Amino acid sequence: MLSVHNLDVRYGQFRAVQGVSIEITQGDIVSLIGANGAGKSTFLKAIAGALPIYSGSVSFKDQDITDTSSSTRVQQGLSLVPEGRRLFSEMTVEENLLLGKAAQRQGDWDIERIFTTFPNLVKRRYSKTGNLSGGEQQATAIGRALMANPELLILDEVSLGLSPLVVDQVYASIESLRDAGTTILLVEQDLERAITFSQRAICMLEGRIVLDKLTADTHRDEITQAYFGLNKATQQEVS
Ligand SMILES: Nc1ncnc2c1ncn2[C@@H]1O[C@H](COP(=O)(O)OP(=O)(O)OP(=O)(O)O)[C@@H](O)[C@H]1O
């Protein structure tokens, strides 16, 4: 479904993502892991078309999308829930959700299904999102992405700033998406949760991938070593 080849993304001279290649197949559930500054958000934004690519290529459903706009990518079925949610705070939950419909993609997701999936939003339907709790804002951001009926849903740090209880609620909703067959790539800082939730873990360190394994074939210690750059053997294997 998604094929990224030798991707480089730069901020001026600084190579935030360096020669990264991954393949994601339909139905995959992939957690992207790595320390602060490892390049995870930069990588996701480049895939979603929110940042220009310096070199390399991105294909989605066998089409080269390296030079297409983010809105075209949404129309093709690739949606990103960005870190920090990026909602329109002066607009209501319903208005924010309806923005996601602009892509006009056919599918099962409509506004009523969003409210069924995120019951905490029902009472907030006509509230401005600037007045919502963090969990309600996150549910709105995920709902907005779902309104585009994505085939690949990319989620950047959905847990950020949420209490453990609310994180559980957000994950319960994402699990229902996973179980319905949506392909998911997400950044998760909590290693335990990443291993439990996903089939595959990819770890980034200083702009490169240092581990890419099925969660069934790895364990927490190996991921932790990759996270801190302590596992040279794994790094060589991947590169
Ligand atoms: N707009 C920017 N201009 C310059 N450098 C940037 C910019 N955004 C990110 N960087 C740098 O690029 C590197 C990768 O940042 P990025 O946000 O992608 O990492 P991350 O793994 O998502 O980390 P975090 O978990 O902190 O979000 C970091 O060194 C960061 O300081």
The ligand as a Gaussian input file, in Angstrom:
#p B3LYP/6-31G(d) Opt

LIG

0 1
 N       10.739000      23.193000      11.515000
 C       11.940000      22.727000      11.845000
 N       13.063000      23.427000      11.555000
 C       14.288000      22.956000      11.864000
 N       14.511000      21.768000      12.485000
 C       13.421000      21.028000      12.797000
 C       12.091000      21.463000      12.499000
 N       11.228000      20.516000      12.932000
 C       11.983000      19.540000      13.468000
 N       13.285000      19.853000      13.388000
 C       14.414000      19.025000      13.856000
 O       14.371000      17.805000      13.118000
 C       14.684000      16.715000      13.988000
 C       13.572000      15.716000      13.926000
 O       12.405000      16.304000      14.535000
 P       11.029000      15.553000      14.602000
 O       10.021000      16.471000      15.214000
 O       10.712000      14.957000      13.291000
 O       11.365000      14.376000      15.616000
 P       10.414000      13.419000      16.409000
 O       11.070000      12.080000      16.417000
 O        9.035000      13.500000      15.893000
 O       10.497000      14.010000      17.866000
 P        9.329000      14.437000      18.897000
 O        8.930000      13.179000      19.546000
 O       10.038000      15.382000      19.803000
 O        8.228000      15.086000      18.097000
 C       14.945000      17.305000      15.355000
 O       16.338000      17.473000      15.509000
 C       14.253000      18.642000      15.322000
 O       14.894000      19.574000      16.163000

